[in-house]
């Protein structure tokens, strides 16, 4: 354990880092909010009023944070008093990008897929027991899809990461699912292995309700209520499509194809985001295109070679 400093140290006690895990740092959170907001609008300059509004900070706090960040080179301020990312932040971003070669390999394939299909696309990478959105092309309609967004590798989502796991791992994942969903999830995992991609769908009339519930979940509420809302949202989601359920038109939010390493383990996925109704043929075509893009990333083929 690594010793650290805390109020308890004044009493002569040694406090470990483990004992302060989960302790929030509001000043750090404010800085991160500002930097994340500016990074999402990397080519723009944002006014102080907009930063205050979108970051949820007071004007005085936002001004103080931006003054220090600008003095240190993390942000820049133009003559109109608007802010953007600075050279220091760009340098850190480039060094961080070099540490993730899969993103560099995937980027041209994601752009080509988005151009070919007309749909936004993103790359999701596995990080332990989580999935992280690491590259986004276009503007997905779902607000949660943004670079840096982390999702737990838990039922019923991220199925393309589980479908090719050994049977014991699949059983363990299924055991954590809602008992009412387990049989369907098991059939869906088998279908994903057969066709090569997963489909995220919504019950036909549930979209307006889901939007309201998602907005409530992101509002200032208790953790217990947030968990209950999450359960309700899960109940409104129909998990994937089985072959006999496809009709003339099919509600499709995303189509995800796995990227597997040399051992066959799924390390990432390419995700197309039509968020629309597709015919069975159009869904199959989008699935094939998404699989081809994922295979191009896996092999490191050029975009031209992948298209051929």
C-alpha positions, 0 to 999 in steps of 0.5 A: 500500500502506498502511504498518502496524506490525509487529515488522519495523518495529523493524528499520527496515523499512516493512511493508505491510498486504498483507504481513500479510494472513492473520496471525491475531489470537487475542484478536480471534477470542475477542471475535468468538466471544462476540459471534456466540454472543450475537447468535445468541441475541439474545433470551436471556441466556446463563450464563458456563458456557454461553458457555465451553462453546459458544464453546470458551473457557476460563472465565478468558478468557471472563470477561475478554472479557465484563468488557471488553465489558460495560464498553464497552456491547457486552454486558449482565450481569443480576443472575443473572450471565448475559449478553446483547447490549448497546445499543452492539451493537444500535446498530451492528446497526441502522446496518449493516442500513441499509446493506443495503436488500435485507434490509429489502425481503426480510424480510416476504416471507421471513416470509410464505413461511415461514408459508405453507409451514411451512418455514424460509427464508433470503436469500442475497446475492452478494458478489463470488465468495461468497454470504452468508446475510444473513437467516434466518426459522425454524430450518433443520435444517442447522447451516451455515445461519446469518446471516453464513455465507459460501459460495464461488460454486463448483460444485456449489452456488449454481447459481441464481446461475450459471444465468442468467449469460452462456454464457461465465461459465457455461462458466468456472464449469463448468470449475472443477467436478469433471470427473465432474460437468460434464455433469450440471451443464450439464444442471442449469443449463439445467433451473434456467433452465426451471423457475426454481429449484434443488433441493439433494438428498441420495442417499437413504441418505447422510444419516447418513454425511454428518452424521458426515463433517460433524462430523469436518470441523468438528473440530480436524483438518489442512487437508489432511484437511478438504479430503479430507472435503469431497471425500467429502461432495461425492461423496455429494451428487446434484446437483439433480433432472432431470425424469426423476428425480422420483418419488413421493417426492423428498428435498429439502433446499432450494429456491432461487429467484433475485432478479435486478436490472434487468440480469438478473443474479442478486444474491440468492436466496430459499431454502426449507428443507424438508429432507424428502421431497416429492411431485413436486406438493409440490416444484413448489408449493414451487418456485412459492411460492419463485419468487413470494417472490423476485419480490416482493422484486425488484419491492418489492411488498407481501406482500399483492400478492405473495400475490395 
